[in-house]
């Protein structure tokens, strides 16, 4: 527990953390739904002594509070994705008007902004226009540089002839990519959230080898990528108003067409993603 949080506790709270912290660590830490917390509390309430019972009640309420705070913050990750999307689309429109006044074969424009909530990062957008681009291309990444500052980079390459016809498709894609990268931003660096998965040095080497060898099954089901892709699919489903399993089927279907994965592997990845969704995003709508 962080020192700041300890200093805010009352004497009785400090006693619970000093004497009975195992009640929280072994039973409530890591639970991700109110139903799980309630179930664990009901399982334990009649099995422990009166002194520990007060501590159990305290840690039960603490776990519920932590869950609520997490859910509120998760909603803000979706919200910041929407805020950035609006700024991108405004910039895309304005930059197109500038381009139209003096069209060139290739044209680059940049947007840089600083954000501090819910994560502290610098957003950098690069828009490139060229008449030989067949279809819009979008790339996103989040990285921590040597100065310990976090950068969320987004690149858009587009043929001016596709504007504004492709804007709706681009909007959904951008918002989902940003949400994906923000999830990675909570997994490491100065914005890391303690309950997020992380990799040891050995795991990082195995991860790189899987990527270099083209093992997309391991990639799509990796403990860091799975929550990022699931949150990406959640945004896609919300944006286009489709069931989340339809969004997953479309996305992984493209991976099959590109021969990154087989149909059998697609079914395996889908089962892993949907299991995670049902456990962590219970409000998601499924077609089947």
N, C-alpha and C positions, 0 to 999 in steps of 0.2 A: 504494500500500500504506500502511496506517495506521502512524503513528509508533510506537504501542505494539507492533505486530507486528514492526516493524523492530528495535526494541530487544531483542526476544526472540531474534533470529536469531544464529547463530554467525558467526564471521569468514568461513568459507567460504560460508555462505548469503548474507551481505551481498555477497560477490564476485559470486555468480551474479546477484543482483538488480541490481548495479551495471553488470555487463558484458554480461549476456545476457538482460535482462528481456524483450527482443523475442521470445524463444523462447516465453515464456508468453503475452505479449500477442497475438501473431499466430496462435498455434497452439492454445492450450488455453483461454484465457479465453472464457467464454461457452458452453463445451460442457456439455451437461446430462445426459449419460449416460456410464456407465463404458465402454460399448461404443465410443462416439465417442472417448473419451480413449485407449483402447487402440489403436484404429485409427490415430489421428494419431501416436501414439508409434511404432508399427510402420512407418508410412510414412516417418518421419524418421530412425530410428535408424541406418540404414546410409548416410545421405546427408551427414553432417556430420563435422567433425574431432573428434579425440579430446578436446580441451579442451571443446568445445561439447557433446560427448556426455555428459560428467558433468553439465553444466548441464541438458541435456535430461532425463536420468534424474531429476534433482532436481525439475524443474518437472512432470514426469509424476507423480511421487509427491505433489507439492504439489496438483496438480489433482485427484487422486483423493481426497486428504484433504479438500479444500474441498467436493467433491461429497458425501462422506459426512456432513460437518457440516451441509450444506444439507438433505440428506434427513432427518437427525435432527430438525432444526429444523422442517422442513415437517410432520413427524409431530406435533410439539408444537403446531402451529397447529390441527390436527384435534383434538388432545387438549384444548386450551383451549376449543374450541367445545363439546366434550362437558361440560367442567366448568361452563361458563356455563349450558349447557342444563339441567343438573341443578339448579343454583341457581334458575333461572327456574321450572322446573316445581314445585320445592318451594315457592317463593314463590306461585305460582299456586294451588296447593292450599291453602296457609295463608290466603291472602287470600280465597279462596272461602268458607272456613269463617267468616271474620270477616263477610263479606258476608251469608251465610245467617242470621246472628244478627239482622241488622237490614237486610234488603234494601231498596234504594232504586232509584229509576228510573235514576239515573246515579251511578256510583261510581268514583273514581280512587284508585289506590295506586301508590307509587313505591318503587324499590329502586336504591340507588347503591353501587357497589363499585369499589375501586382494584385494578388488576392491574399487575404489573411484569414478568412473564415469560410467554411469549416476547416480548411487546410491552408497552410501558409505556402504559397507557391507563386512562381512567375509564369504567366501564360504567354506563349509566343506563337503567333499565327503567320504563316507564309502562304500567300495566294499567288499561283502562277497561271497565266493565261497563254494559250498558244492554239493556233488554228489546226495543228496536226494531232491534237489529243483526241483519241477516238471516244473515250468515255471518262467521266469524272474519276479522279484518283484521290483517295484520302488516306493519310497516314497519321498516327498519333503515337506519342511515347511520353513517359514521365521518367525523369532521372534526377539523381542528386549529384551535383558537381563537387569538386574539391573544396569549394567555399561553403559546403554544407547547405547550399540553397537548392531548392527543388524547382525544376523547370518542367512545365507541361507544354510540349511542342505539338502543334498541329499543322500539317501541310495539305493544301488543296490545289490540285492541278485540274483545270477545266478549260474546255473549248468555249469561247464566248458565244458560239452558236447554240450551245445547250442552256444558255441563260435567258430567262428565268425558268424554263420548262423543267429542269432537273432539280430545282431548289427544294421541293418537298422531299424527294429522295435523299438529297444531301443533308437536309436538316435532321432527319431520323438517324442517318448514319453518323453524323457528327455527334449528336447528343449521346448516342450509345457508346461511341468510341471514347468520349470524354469520361463517361461513367466508368467504363472499363479501366481507364488509366488512373482515375481517382481511387478506385479500389486498390490498385497496386501502390498508390501513394500512401495508403494506410498500413501497408505491410512492411515498410522499411524506411530508413531515414528519419529526419526530425519530426515527421508527421505520423510515425508509426503508432498504431493502437495496440495495446498489450495483448488483446485476445486474438489478433490476427496471426495467421500462420507465417512462419519464417523458415529460411533454409540455412542449414549448417554449410560450412565450406565444402564438405564432401557432397552434400546434396546439390549444391550449385554446380559442381563439376559434372555430376550425373545429368542434371538438367540441360547443361550446355551440350553434352554429348548427344542427348536425345534430340535436341533441336537440329544439331549439325547432321545427324543421321537421317533426319526426316521422319522421326517417330512421332507422328501427330496424335496418335492415341494417347501416348504418355503426356504429350504437351497439353491437349484439351482436358485431360483429367488430373493434371498436376495440382497439388494442393494450393499453389498460388494462383494458377490460371482458372481453375474451376469457379471460385467465387467471382472472379473478374468477368468471366464470360457469362455466368448466370445473371449477374446484375446488368450486363450489357443486353442480354435477351429480355430481361424484365422491362428495360427502357424501350426497346424496340416494340415489344408487345403493347405497351402503354401508348407509345407515340402513334403507331399505326392502327391501334384499336383492334388487335387480333389476339386470340388465345396464345399463351406463352409457348405451348408445344408446337403451334404453327410457326412461330418465329424461329424456334430451334430447328424444326424440320427444314425450313427454307435456308437457314444459315449453314447447317451441316450438309444439306443437299448440294450446296455450291462447292463444299469441300470434296464431296464425292465426285462431282463433275470435273473438278480440277485434278482428280486422282490423288489427293492427299490421303484420303481414307477410303475404305471399302464400305459397302452397304452394311455388312455385318459389324464393322467397327463403328459406323454411324449409330447403329442401334445400341451398342455398348455405351458409347459416349452419352447418348440421349438418356439412357437409364440412370447414369451417374448424375447428370445435370438435373433431371427431374426429381431424383431422390433428395438432392440438396435443396431444390426449390420448395418441395413439400415440407421440408424440415425448417427452412429459414425464411421463406417468403410465402406463408400460408394463404395470403390473400390473392395469390396469382390465379388467373382464370385459365382452365384447361379445356380444350375442345373435347377430349376423350378421357 
